Amino acid sequence: MSRLPKIVYTKYMACSLDFFFAHQNQAEKFVDFLKRVSPIREKKSSELISVNVHTSKKSEKVSYSCELVPLCKDDLLALPMKLARQIGNIAPICLVYRVGTSINVVDPNTLQTADISAPIFWRSPFAPLANVTELTEFVVMDIEVTGRPQGRLCPAEVTVARSADLGVNDITYFTRTHLGSVLHAGDNVMGYHLAGSNFNDANFEHLEQNDTLAARIPDVVLVKKSYTRKRKNKNRNWRLKRMDKDEGELLPKKQDKDRLEADFEMFLRDVEEDTDLRNTLSLYKNKAPKGKMEGIETASMADTEETGDEDAPKIDMSELLEDMDELELED
């Protein structure tokens, strides 16, 4: 991949992230990069700054507005029935398992996959039915693999119970999942609890009004295996570089900082658990003696024995890069 154009500075706004460039062609190159990694729609506008009446030269400020799809990995979707038929007659209740140049979805019941391209999505955009902040923890009571693996997906029938219900009641849920290759009896797993839930979503309401489709709505949709982590920040041997940003006058409140830290910790865990996501990032060896360096995000250096993350996925040192910025020549 070619190098990205130099960003003059980055500024956080209320509902956006602004990138400033010195030249228009640099901004256009950045827009092209966004198109290669995410489904977006763009809008160009220009503002006249000044005009030289003697030479007829003018100075303009050109802006590109790029809107990202409001969908993320592991989101639960209730597809419009017309769209579900258009992309292969997939079940309307499905999961987002990857977002790249298109939106890749999977039906956990049948393992059928489909792609939603950017033009198709923006023709009639929709929001997710639920996102990862609404996940519920379940315990696998019993599991039986029902078919051959298809890459990382493996069909299985699972009986689960909510972790919060253990010792309180005997309610269990039967469901089908695509996680047959990673789940075992006794494991914890995160999923969406649809039974008894109320969703303010027009597409989901249309499914409930259709007797055939309503009978196929599962009680639980399992998303990913959950690992026991005693500490928020574990001792990681890797780190990610981040761009410098200007928060301007919108200084985050304490609760916003806590939310951002929690979101970033969740992202770090996704990097450890998802090899496909890891292949799109540059991970560097963590040699910093302290938790943070200027412009670089690192994990806190705590004793591994205290974290309780022995079962959690870890990144091998062979996947990490040396940070050339830290290599200094001494006279």
C-alpha positions in Angstrom: 0.0 0.0 0.0 1.3 3.4 -0.9 2.1 5.9 1.8 -0.7 8.2 3.0 -0.4 11.9 2.3 0.9 14.1 5.1 -1.8 15.3 7.4 -1.3 18.8 8.7 -3.4 18.1 11.8 -6.4 16.2 13.0 -9.3 17.7 14.9 -12.1 16.0 16.8 -15.6 17.6 16.3 -18.9 16.7 17.9 -19.9 14.1 15.3 -17.0 14.0 13.0 -13.2 13.7 12.7 -11.6 16.4 10.5 -8.3 16.0 8.6 -6.5 19.0 7.2 -4.1 18.9 4.3 -1.9 21.5 2.7 -2.9 20.6 -0.9 -6.0 19.4 -2.6 -4.4 16.4 -4.3 -3.4 15.1 -0.8 -7.0 15.3 0.4 -8.1 13.5 -2.8 -5.5 10.7 -2.2 -6.8 10.3 1.4 -10.4 10.0 0.1 -9.3 7.3 -2.3 -7.7 5.5 0.6 -11.0 5.6 2.5 -12.8 4.2 -0.5 -10.4 1.2 -0.5 -11.0 0.3 3.2 -14.6 1.2 3.9 -17.9 1.8 2.1 -18.3 5.6 2.1 -20.2 8.2 0.2 -18.5 11.5 -0.5 -19.6 15.1 -1.2 -17.3 17.8 -2.4 -17.7 21.5 -1.7 -15.5 24.6 -2.1 -15.3 28.0 -0.5 -13.8 31.1 -2.1 -11.1 32.6 0.1 -9.7 35.4 -2.0 -9.3 36.7 -5.6 -6.5 38.7 -7.2 -8.3 41.0 -9.6 -5.1 41.8 -11.4 -4.0 38.3 -12.2 -7.4 36.6 -11.9 -5.9 34.0 -9.5 -8.2 32.8 -6.7 -7.7 30.9 -3.5 -10.2 28.3 -2.5 -10.8 26.0 0.5 -11.9 22.6 -0.8 -13.8 20.2 1.6 -14.6 16.6 1.1 -17.3 15.2 3.3 -17.0 11.4 3.7 -19.8 9.5 5.5 -18.9 6.0 6.8 -21.5 3.3 7.0 -23.0 3.2 10.5 -22.3 -0.6 10.8 -19.4 -2.3 12.6 -18.2 -5.8 13.0 -20.4 -8.0 15.2 -23.4 -5.8 14.8 -26.8 -7.5 14.6 -28.9 -6.6 11.5 -32.5 -6.8 10.6 -32.2 -6.5 6.8 -35.0 -5.0 4.7 -36.8 -8.0 3.2 -36.3 -6.6 -0.4 -32.5 -6.3 0.3 -32.3 -9.8 1.8 -33.8 -11.3 -1.4 -31.6 -9.1 -3.6 -28.3 -10.4 -2.1 -29.1 -14.1 -2.3 -32.2 -14.6 -0.3 -30.3 -14.6 3.0 -32.2 -14.6 6.3 -33.0 -11.0 7.4 -31.6 -11.6 10.9 -27.8 -11.8 10.4 -24.5 -10.6 11.7 -21.8 -8.3 10.3 -18.6 -10.3 10.3 -16.4 -8.0 8.3 -16.5 -4.4 7.0 -14.2 -3.7 4.1 -14.9 -2.3 0.7 -18.3 -3.9 1.2 -20.3 -5.1 4.2 -20.0 -8.9 4.7 -22.8 -10.5 6.6 -23.4 -14.1 7.7 -26.5 -16.1 8.8 -25.5 -18.0 12.0 -28.2 -20.6 11.3 -27.1 -21.7 7.9 -23.6 -20.1 7.5 -24.8 -18.4 4.3 -22.8 -15.3 3.6 -23.5 -12.3 1.5 -21.9 -9.0 0.5 -23.6 -5.6 0.6 -21.8 -3.2 -1.7 -21.5 0.5 -1.0 -23.9 1.6 -3.8 -26.6 -0.9 -2.6 -26.3 0.2 1.0 -26.4 3.9 0.3 -29.4 3.5 -2.0 -31.5 2.7 1.1 -29.3 3.0 4.3 -30.3 1.4 7.6 -29.0 1.2 11.1 -28.0 -1.9 13.0 -30.6 -3.6 15.2 -28.1 -3.9 18.0 -24.4 -3.3 18.5 -21.7 -4.8 20.7 -22.6 -2.5 23.7 -25.8 -4.6 24.0 -24.1 -8.0 24.1 -25.1 -10.4 26.9 -22.8 -13.1 28.4 -24.0 -16.7 28.2 -22.5 -20.0 29.4 -22.4 -22.9 27.0 -24.3 -25.8 28.6 -24.0 -28.2 25.6 -22.8 -28.0 22.0 -22.9 -30.4 19.0 -21.2 -29.7 15.7 -23.6 -30.4 12.9 -21.6 -30.0 9.7 -18.2 -29.4 8.1 -16.3 -26.2 8.8 -16.3 -23.6 6.1 -13.1 -21.6 6.7 -13.4 -20.1 10.2 -17.1 -20.8 10.4 -18.5 -24.1 11.7 -22.2 -25.0 12.2 -23.3 -26.2 15.6 -26.3 -26.5 17.8 -25.9 -25.0 21.2 -27.7 -24.9 24.5 -26.8 -21.8 26.5 -27.9 -20.0 29.7 -27.4 -16.4 30.7 -24.5 -16.1 33.1 -26.7 -13.9 35.3 -29.3 -16.6 35.6 -26.9 -19.3 36.9 -28.1 -20.3 40.4 -31.2 -18.2 40.0 -33.3 -20.1 37.6 -33.1 -23.0 35.1 -33.9 -21.1 31.9 -31.8 -22.2 28.9 -31.9 -21.3 25.2 -31.4 -23.5 22.2 -29.8 -21.9 19.1 -27.7 -22.5 16.1 -24.4 -20.8 15.7 -21.4 -20.4 13.4 -18.9 -20.7 16.3 -18.7 -24.5 16.4 -15.0 -24.6 16.0 -14.2 -22.4 19.0 -16.9 -23.2 21.6 -16.9 -26.0 24.1 -19.2 -26.9 27.0 -18.4 -24.6 29.9 -17.2 -21.7 27.8 -18.5 -18.2 28.1 -19.8 -16.6 25.0 -21.2 -13.2 24.1 -24.5 -12.9 22.2 -27.6 -10.9 21.6 -30.6 -11.9 23.7 -33.6 -11.4 21.4 -36.2 -13.3 23.5 -38.5 -10.7 25.2 -36.5 -7.8 23.8 -38.2 -4.7 22.3 -36.5 -3.1 19.3 -37.6 0.2 17.8 -36.7 -0.8 14.3 -39.1 -0.8 11.3 -37.4 -3.7 9.5 -37.7 -5.9 12.6 -41.4 -5.0 13.0 -42.0 -6.1 9.5 -40.4 -9.5 10.3 -42.6 -9.9 13.4 -45.7 -9.2 11.3 -44.8 -12.0 8.9 -45.8 -15.3 10.5 -43.2 -17.3 8.5 -40.3 -15.0 9.2 -41.3 -14.3 12.8 -41.1 -18.1 13.6 -37.5 -18.1 12.4 -36.3 -15.3 14.7 -34.0 -16.9 17.2 -34.1 -16.4 20.9 -30.3 -15.9 21.1 -27.7 -15.0 18.4 -24.2 -15.9 19.6 -21.4 -13.6 18.4 -18.0 -14.4 19.9 -16.3 -16.4 22.6 -15.6 -14.5 25.8 -12.4 -14.8 27.7 -11.9 -14.1 31.4 -10.0 -10.9 32.0 -9.4 -9.7 35.5 -7.8 -6.4 34.6 -8.9 -3.7 32.1 -5.4 -3.2 30.7 -3.3 -6.4 30.4 0.4 -6.6 29.9 0.8 -6.6 26.1 4.0 -7.1 24.2 2.7 -4.9 21.4 1.4 -1.4 20.7 -0.3 0.7 18.0 0.8 4.1 16.7 -1.9 6.7 16.7 -2.1 10.1 14.9 -1.8 13.3 17.0 -5.2 15.0 17.4 -6.5 18.4 18.4 -9.6 18.2 20.5 -10.1 22.0 20.3 -12.7 23.4 22.6 -14.5 20.0 22.8 -12.5 18.7 25.8 -14.0 15.3 26.8 -15.7 15.0 30.1 -14.6 12.3 32.6 -17.4 9.9 31.6 -16.5 10.4 27.9 -12.9 9.7 28.6 -13.9 6.5 30.4 -16.1 5.5 27.5 -13.3 6.1 25.0 -10.8 4.1 27.0 -13.3 1.3 27.3 -14.0 1.4 23.5 -10.2 1.3 22.8 -9.7 -1.6 25.2 -12.4 -3.5 23.4 -10.7 -2.7 20.1 -7.4 -4.0 21.4 -9.0 -7.2 22.4 -10.6 -7.6 18.9 -7.1 -7.2 17.4 -5.9 -10.1 19.6 -8.8 -12.3 18.7 -9.3 -11.5 15.0 -6.4 -12.5 12.7 -8.1 -10.9 9.7 -8.3 -7.5 11.5 -4.7 -7.9 12.7 -3.5 -8.4 9.1 -4.7 -4.9 8.2 -2.7 -3.2 11.0 0.9 -2.5 11.8 1.7 -3.8 15.3 5.0 -2.7 17.0 7.0 -4.3 19.7 6.3 -2.7 23.1 9.6 -1.6 24.6 8.3 1.4 26.5 8.9 1.2 30.3 5.7 3.1 31.0 2.1 2.9 29.8 2.1 5.7 27.3 4.4 7.6 25.0 3.7 10.7 23.1 1.7 9.9 20.0 1.8 6.2 20.7 -0.8 4.1 22.5 0.5 1.3 24.7 -0.8 -1.1 27.3 0.0 -0.7 31.0 3.0 -2.8 32.1 1.5 -5.0 34.8 2.6 -8.4 36.0 1.2 -11.2 33.8 0.3 -13.3 36.8 -2.0 -10.6 38.1 -4.0 -10.2 34.9 -5.7 -13.6 34.8 -5.6 -13.6 31.0 -3.8 -16.9 30.4 -6.6 -18.3 28.2 -7.0 -15.1 26.2 -5.4 -15.0 22.7 -2.0 -13.4 22.5 0.0 -12.0 19.6 3.2 -13.8 18.7 6.4 -11.7 18.6 7.0 -12.8 15.0 4.0 -10.7 14.0 5.4 -7.5 15.5 7.5 -4.8 13.8 10.5 -2.9 15.1 9.7 0.8 15.6 12.3 2.6 13.5 11.5 5.9 15.2 13.0 4.6 18.4 16.3 3.6 16.8 18.8 6.5 17.6 22.4 6.6 16.4 24.9 7.7 19.1 28.0 9.7 18.2 
